[in-house]
Amino acid sequence: MRSPRRCSRNGCPRQAVATLTYVYVESTAVVGPLAAYPEPHTYDLCELHARGLTAPRGWEVVRHEGEFQAPPPTTDDLVALAEAVREAGRPIPRQDESAADPQPTGRRGHLRVIPPG
């Protein structure tokens, strides 16, 4: 299931409404409406971080004028949500202990030791 895009700032749980892009040649940071798709070298920001963004000395910030709007859910999102709910409602099949792997794998916390072979 795809979840809504979140703010790229560490520890921020808010939904992204803007995209930050850098134009290094021109020493410019551009904060605009949320891009349709996440792209490499761009950052999604919530409204709080989009409005409060500052750039390094000598850089210019070009900011979107007006309100940032959260993107509406798409049909893809709704279909993914419905499939996730269906998947969560399916019973988990039990493994028969007699059909277990004859070579046990050691477990330690969340890590597994896989025997050579």
QUITALIN-V808086 format. One record per backbone hydrogen bond with DSSP energy under -1.0 kcal/mol. CO is the residue of the C=O (numbers start at 1). NH is the residue of the N-H. E is the energy in kcal/mol with one decimal. If there is no record, write none. Layout:
co=CO nh=NH e=E
co=CO nh=NH e=E
This chain:
co=5 nh=16 e=-2.6
co=9 nh=12 e=-2.0
co=14 nh=7 e=-2.4
co=17 nh=34 e=-1.3
co=18 nh=45 e=-2.9
co=19 nh=32 e=-2.4
co=20 nh=43 e=-2.2
co=21 nh=30 e=-3.5
co=23 nh=28 e=-1.9
co=24 nh=27 e=-1.1
co=27 nh=60 e=-2.3
co=28 nh=23 e=-3.2
co=29 nh=62 e=-3.1
co=30 nh=21 e=-2.5
co=31 nh=64 e=-2.0
co=32 nh=19 e=-2.2
co=39 nh=42 e=-1.2
co=43 nh=20 e=-3.5
co=44 nh=8 e=-3.7
co=45 nh=17 e=-2.9
co=45 nh=18 e=-2.0
co=46 nh=50 e=-2.5
co=47 nh=51 e=-2.5
co=48 nh=52 e=-1.7
co=56 nh=59 e=-2.3
co=60 nh=29 e=-2.9
co=62 nh=31 e=-3.1
co=74 nh=78 e=-2.0
co=75 nh=79 e=-2.8
co=76 nh=80 e=-2.5
co=77 nh=81 e=-2.2
co=78 nh=82 e=-2.4
co=79 nh=83 e=-2.5
co=80 nh=84 e=-2.1
co=81 nh=85 e=-2.2
co=82 nh=86 e=-2.2
co=83 nh=87 e=-2.5
co=84 nh=88 e=-2.2
co=85 nh=89 e=-1.4
co=96 nh=99 e=-1.2
co=97 nh=100 e=-1.2
co=106 nh=113 e=-2.8
co=108 nh=111 e=-1.9
co=111 nh=108 e=-2.3
